[in-house]
Amino acid sequence: MAVLTINESARKTQAFRDAAQIVTRLKKSGFEAYLVGGCVRDLLLGLAPTDYDVATNAQPEDVQKIFPRSQGEGRKFGVICVPISDSLIEVAAFREDGPYFDLRRPAFVRYAGIEEDAQRRDFTINALYYDPVKDIISDPVEGLPDLEDRILRVIGDPFERLDEDWLRLLRAVRFASRFNLEFEFVTWDAVRALAPLVTGVVSERITEEIRLMLAGPNAAKAVGLLYTSGLWKAIWPDLPFSVQRLHKIAVALETDGKNFWKAFFTDLSHDAIAEATGKLKLTRSEKSSLNI
């Protein structure tokens, strides 16, 4: 097991300092506050997060008093956006979610504590809380051991949590490939069992997840997991797959990673590519690169 520590070089970036400043001001006002989620995961993996989120026991009206220029569009879900430097940082109240009514958002949220806030998140590695003032990590759902062991595990019952939001099926593959993780076996069973449900996700969200997979590290692993999970078959029932083609895709991705859609559809006819991309929402330039 590798012992992970916060990336010191990332701590020196303006983005980190901005987020830490928000945490500091909340704490000075008497509240709990942490960096949370993907940014903490990335810091522990030696990466420099592109954005930061803050979680706190301060409610939206408290945050707006401390940061008068903050924006409250997500207030009904406990989220306030705080402008700082050249960016907006989401500051979210600790909360627990009600039932998901549209496979994306809960019907309601209820303010709660850090334990309940962690339980509502998707994967254990995304439920880590870091106090940059005290340099302490809080780990309510044992995400740190999973991150150290490179394990992807759903919080709670994998079948129930993945069924709340079917996009999590694709997010699971993206995280497993990007960070070179192995699936916890019940989580993997749930992904495979629920894979056909991915067709209920809007095409824009499917496209963005696959775009992130193919543009990220370990893209060939992502392609393999898309197939072995059953997600490939659900999205493209007629798109051919073979070990030989996977090898060609991997080589094409390594050779020209910028044109990842062309690599993904390698060895396919123009008609087959046009049919397959009909399930996606590609940009005009992406379509042009495929001559469709």
Buried (B, 14 or more C-beta within 10 A) or exposed (E): EEEBEBBEEBBEBEBBBBBBBBBBBBBEBEBBBBBBBBBBBBBBBEBBBEBBBBBBBBBBEBBBEBBEEBBEEBBEBBBBBBEBEEBBBBBBBBBBBEEBEEBEEBEEBEBBEBEBBBBBBBBBBBBBBBBBBEEEBBBBBBBBEBBBEBBBBBBBEBBEBBBBBBBBBBBBBBBBBBBEBBBBEEBBEBBBBBBBBBBEBEBEBBBBBBBBBBBBEBBBBBBBBBBBBBBBBBBBEEBEBEEEBBEBBBEBBEEEBEBBBBBBBBEBEEEBBBBBBEBBBBEEEBBEBBEB
